[in-house]
Amino acid sequence: MEYRPLGSSGLEASILAFGAWQLGDPEYWGEDSQADGAAAVHAAIDAGINLFDTAEMYGGGESERALGRALRGKRDQVLVASKVLPTHCTPDKLRAACEASLQRLDMEWIDLYQVHWPFRDVPFEDAYGELGRLRDEGKIRAIGVSNFGAQDLDDWMRVGDAATNQLGYNLVFRAIEWEIVPACLRHGVGILVYMPLLQGLLSNRWKTADELPPARRRTRHFSSGRPEVRHGCPGCEDLLFETLRRLGEVAEGIGQSPATVALAWAAAQPGVTSVIVGARNPVQLLRNVEAAGLELDATTLATLDEITRPLKDYFGTNADMWQSGDHCRIR
């Protein structure tokens, strides 16, 4: 397992991180008779993964509770990251949210505490000031942001620091490359990648949009005529599934699974510190860990770029996977 600096924090994180949302939110992810979250966490540690990511909103806090239980007796081996909702970013609510997360995790500190989405109703300096106090008190070790575009990141860095920016990024959604990756590189902010498999779509598990669970077809890839979709755009379903088909051919040609190729591609991109993968049992976890040992050659990387560039052009600079136009939350 390779380890990379976690921005300017002085910490080092494995290139693959464990995403704990799936541990505590069966309502979103669906029931799984094979689920064994604690065993998946332990398998991750054994495989060299040292960064575990959760959030107060995942499963109404149950993800934090489940992760805390799984890490009992192993706290000194790992880095734990959690996230605070933008509605909890006034100084008083931020402190209360942090302390509530610590209680659910049953831990004395959070290694990386991230603002989950940008907020507009509180000055950044007010929120950062409270985060700085929490860090001075030892309740958190490093400050991070999530879903911050270039403008918001510039504004944040004028009042403080951020070790990382957690962003939605994958082979079929490359919008952050236009403006946000350069901003992260400019500020020395590490990128944590979420949804590197687009919630399973890049594993070639589904061949048509109709096969996907409704909750997983809400992104701008899909038609606004589908239930639960709110972006109001036509989507690009034909282009998406043709791209997935071609990516599958590339993976087969080099003797790898599509998911392994997608994860290895994400880890190879400029500015990326760690790629967050989810797993609800050790088999899933170990399958994902194979990507840590795969180094894609220049020819394969160029082919993947060519295949996915039409989708990159289609989505443009809007890095919000779920909203478009005036409703975009990432600026």
C-alpha positions in Angstrom: 0.0 0.0 0.0 1.3 3.4 -0.9 0.9 6.4 1.5 0.8 10.0 0.5 0.9 13.3 2.5 -2.6 14.4 3.7 -2.2 17.9 2.4 -0.3 20.1 4.8 -1.4 18.2 7.9 1.8 16.3 8.5 -0.3 13.1 8.4 0.1 10.4 5.7 -2.9 8.5 4.3 -3.1 5.3 2.3 -4.0 5.8 -1.4 -7.2 3.9 -0.8 -9.4 5.0 2.0 -12.4 3.2 3.6 -15.8 4.9 3.1 -18.0 4.0 6.1 -21.3 5.4 4.8 -22.3 1.8 3.8 -21.8 0.6 7.3 -24.7 2.5 8.8 -27.3 3.3 6.1 -29.1 0.3 4.8 -32.1 2.5 3.9 -30.0 4.1 1.2 -27.7 1.2 0.2 -30.2 -1.6 0.6 -30.1 -4.6 2.9 -27.3 -7.1 2.4 -27.4 -10.5 3.9 -23.6 -10.8 3.4 -22.8 -7.6 5.3 -20.2 -7.7 8.0 -19.0 -4.1 8.4 -16.6 -4.8 11.3 -14.9 -7.6 9.4 -14.6 -5.3 6.3 -13.0 -2.6 8.5 -10.5 -5.1 10.0 -9.7 -6.5 6.5 -9.0 -2.9 5.4 -6.5 -2.4 8.2 -4.8 -5.7 7.5 -4.5 -4.6 3.8 -2.8 -1.4 4.8 -5.7 1.1 4.6 -5.3 3.7 7.4 -7.9 6.4 6.5 -11.5 5.8 7.4 -14.1 8.4 6.3 -17.6 8.9 7.7 -20.0 11.9 8.4 -22.6 12.9 10.9 -25.3 12.7 8.2 -24.6 9.1 7.1 -27.5 7.1 8.5 -28.4 9.8 10.9 -25.1 9.2 12.8 -25.2 5.4 12.7 -22.2 5.2 10.3 -20.1 6.9 12.9 -21.4 4.6 15.6 -20.7 1.5 13.5 -17.2 2.7 12.6 -16.4 3.5 16.2 -17.4 0.0 17.3 -15.4 -1.6 14.5 -12.3 0.4 15.4 -12.3 -0.4 19.2 -8.8 -1.5 20.1 -7.4 -0.3 16.8 -7.6 3.5 17.2 -3.9 4.0 17.2 -3.5 2.3 13.8 -5.8 4.5 11.8 -6.8 8.1 10.8 -10.5 8.8 11.2 -12.2 11.5 9.1 -15.7 12.8 9.6 -17.8 15.7 8.2 -20.0 18.4 9.6 -23.2 19.5 7.8 -23.2 23.1 6.4 -26.2 23.9 8.6 -24.0 23.2 11.6 -21.3 25.7 10.8 -22.1 28.5 13.1 -19.5 28.4 15.9 -21.9 27.1 18.6 -23.5 24.4 16.4 -20.1 23.4 14.9 -18.7 22.7 18.4 -21.8 20.8 19.4 -21.7 18.8 16.1 -18.0 17.9 16.6 -18.6 16.8 20.2 -21.6 14.7 19.1 -19.5 13.0 16.4 -16.8 12.2 19.0 -19.4 10.7 21.3 -20.9 8.5 18.5 -17.4 7.4 17.4 -16.5 6.9 21.1 -13.1 8.6 20.4 -11.2 11.5 22.0 -10.2 13.1 18.7 -11.0 13.2 14.9 -8.0 13.2 12.7 -9.6 15.1 9.8 -12.8 17.1 10.4 -14.3 18.3 7.1 -17.0 20.8 6.2 -19.3 18.6 4.2 -20.6 21.2 1.7 -20.0 25.0 1.3 -22.3 27.3 3.3 -23.4 30.8 2.5 -25.0 32.1 5.7 -22.0 32.2 8.0 -18.7 33.9 7.2 -15.9 31.4 6.5 -13.7 33.1 9.1 -16.3 32.4 11.9 -16.5 28.7 11.1 -12.7 28.5 10.6 -12.1 30.2 13.9 -14.1 27.6 15.8 -12.4 24.8 13.9 -9.1 26.3 14.9 -10.1 26.3 18.5 -11.2 22.7 18.3 -7.8 21.8 16.8 -6.0 23.8 19.5 -7.9 21.8 22.1 -6.9 18.5 20.5 -10.5 17.5 19.5 -9.5 17.5 15.9 -6.0 17.2 14.3 -6.6 18.6 10.8 -9.2 20.7 9.0 -10.7 19.7 5.6 -13.4 20.8 3.3 -15.6 18.9 0.9 -17.3 19.8 -2.4 -15.6 23.2 -2.5 -15.1 24.7 -5.9 -12.3 26.9 -7.0 -13.9 30.2 -5.8 -15.0 28.8 -2.4 -11.6 27.2 -1.9 -9.8 30.5 -2.7 -12.1 32.3 -0.2 -11.5 29.6 2.5 -7.8 29.7 2.1 -7.7 33.5 2.6 -9.0 33.0 6.1 -7.4 29.7 7.1 -6.1 26.4 5.9 -7.5 23.1 4.7 -5.5 19.8 4.4 -7.9 18.3 1.9 -10.9 18.8 -0.3 -13.2 15.8 -0.8 -14.7 15.7 -4.3 -16.9 13.6 -6.5 -14.6 12.3 -9.2 -14.5 9.3 -11.5 -13.8 8.3 -15.1 -17.3 9.3 -16.2 -17.5 12.5 -14.2 -14.3 14.6 -14.6 -15.7 18.1 -14.0 -13.2 18.9 -11.2 -10.3 18.8 -13.7 -11.3 22.1 -15.3 -10.9 24.5 -12.4 -10.9 22.7 -9.0 -7.9 20.5 -9.4 -5.7 23.4 -10.4 -7.0 25.4 -7.4 -6.2 22.4 -5.0 -2.7 22.1 -6.5 -2.2 25.9 -6.2 -3.1 25.8 -2.5 -1.4 22.5 -1.6 -4.7 20.9 -0.7 -4.9 17.2 -1.1 -7.9 15.7 -3.0 -9.9 12.9 -1.4 -12.0 11.2 -4.1 -15.5 10.0 -3.4 -17.8 8.1 -5.7 -14.8 6.7 -7.7 -17.1 4.0 -9.0 -20.2 6.2 -9.3 -21.8 4.0 -6.6 -21.1 0.8 -8.5 -21.8 1.9 -12.0 -18.2 1.7 -13.1 -18.0 -1.9 -12.0 -20.2 -2.8 -15.0 -22.8 -4.3 -12.6 -25.7 -2.8 -14.6 -26.0 -2.6 -18.3 -29.0 -0.2 -18.6 -30.3 2.8 -16.6 -33.5 0.9 -15.8 -31.6 -1.7 -13.9 -30.2 0.7 -11.3 -31.9 1.4 -8.0 -33.6 4.8 -8.2 -31.3 6.4 -5.6 -28.3 5.7 -7.8 -29.6 7.3 -10.9 -30.1 10.8 -9.6 -26.9 12.3 -11.1 -26.8 14.5 -14.2 -26.0 11.4 -16.2 -29.6 10.4 -16.1 -32.8 11.9 -17.6 -34.7 14.4 -15.5 -37.8 12.4 -16.4 -36.7 9.6 -14.0 -38.1 9.5 -10.4 -36.1 11.4 -7.7 -34.0 13.3 -10.3 -33.9 17.0 -9.7 -31.4 18.6 -12.1 -33.9 19.4 -14.8 -31.6 18.3 -17.7 -32.0 15.7 -20.4 -29.0 13.6 -19.2 -26.7 11.6 -21.3 -27.7 8.0 -20.8 -26.8 6.6 -24.2 -23.3 8.3 -24.1 -22.8 7.0 -20.5 -23.5 3.4 -21.3 -21.6 3.4 -24.5 -18.6 4.8 -22.6 -19.0 2.1 -19.9 -19.0 -0.5 -22.6 -15.8 0.8 -24.1 -14.2 1.1 -20.7 -15.1 -2.6 -20.0 -13.3 -3.5 -23.2 -10.1 -1.7 -22.1 -10.2 -3.4 -18.7 -10.7 -6.8 -20.3 -7.8 -6.1 -22.7 -5.4 -5.7 -19.8 -6.8 -8.5 -17.7 -8.4 -6.4 -15.0 -11.9 -5.7 -13.8 -13.5 -2.4 -14.8 -13.7 -1.4 -11.1 -10.0 -2.0 -10.5 -9.1 0.0 -13.5 -11.4 2.9 -12.5 -9.9 3.0 -9.0 -6.3 2.8 -10.2 -7.1 5.6 -12.7 -8.4 7.9 -9.9 -5.4 7.2 -7.7 -3.1 8.2 -10.6 -4.6 11.6 -11.2 -2.8 14.8 -10.3 -3.5 16.1 -6.8 -5.2 13.0 -5.5 -4.2 11.9 -2.1 -6.6 9.0 -1.5 -9.5 7.3 -3.2 -12.5 6.4 -1.0 -14.0 2.9 -1.5 -16.9 1.4 0.3 -17.3 -2.2 1.3 -19.8 -4.1 3.5 -17.8 -7.3 3.8 -14.2 -8.4 3.4 -14.7 -9.9 -0.1 -15.8 -6.6 -1.5 -13.0 -4.8 0.4 -10.2 -7.1 -0.9 -11.5 -6.8 -4.4 -11.2 -3.0 -4.3 -7.7 -3.2 -2.7 -6.4 -4.8 -5.9 -6.3 -1.4 -7.4 -3.6 -0.3 -5.0 -1.2 -2.6 -6.8 -2.1 -1.6 -10.3 -0.1 1.0 -12.2 -1.7 1.9 -15.5 0.8 2.6 -18.3 0.8 5.7 -20.4 -1.0 4.1 -23.3 -3.8 2.9 -21.2 -4.2 6.2 -19.4 -4.3 8.0 -22.8 -7.0 5.5 -24.1 -9.1 6.1 -20.9 -8.8 9.8 -21.4 -9.9 9.6 -25.0 -12.9 7.4 -24.2 -14.2 9.6 -21.4 -13.5 13.0 -22.9 -16.9 13.4 -24.5 -18.5 13.0 -21.1 -16.0 15.5 -19.6 -17.0 18.0 -22.3 -20.7 17.3 -21.8 -20.6 18.1 -18.1 -18.3 21.1 -18.4 -17.1 22.9 -15.3 -20.1 22.2 -13.1 -18.8 19.8 -10.5 -22.1 19.3 -8.8 -23.2 15.8 -9.9 -26.8 16.3 -8.9 -27.7 20.0 -9.6 -27.2 22.2 -12.6 -27.5 25.9 -13.6 -28.5 28.3 -10.8 -28.9 25.4 -8.4 -25.3 24.3 -8.5 -23.9 24.1 -5.0 -20.2 24.0 -6.0 -18.7 27.3 -7.2 
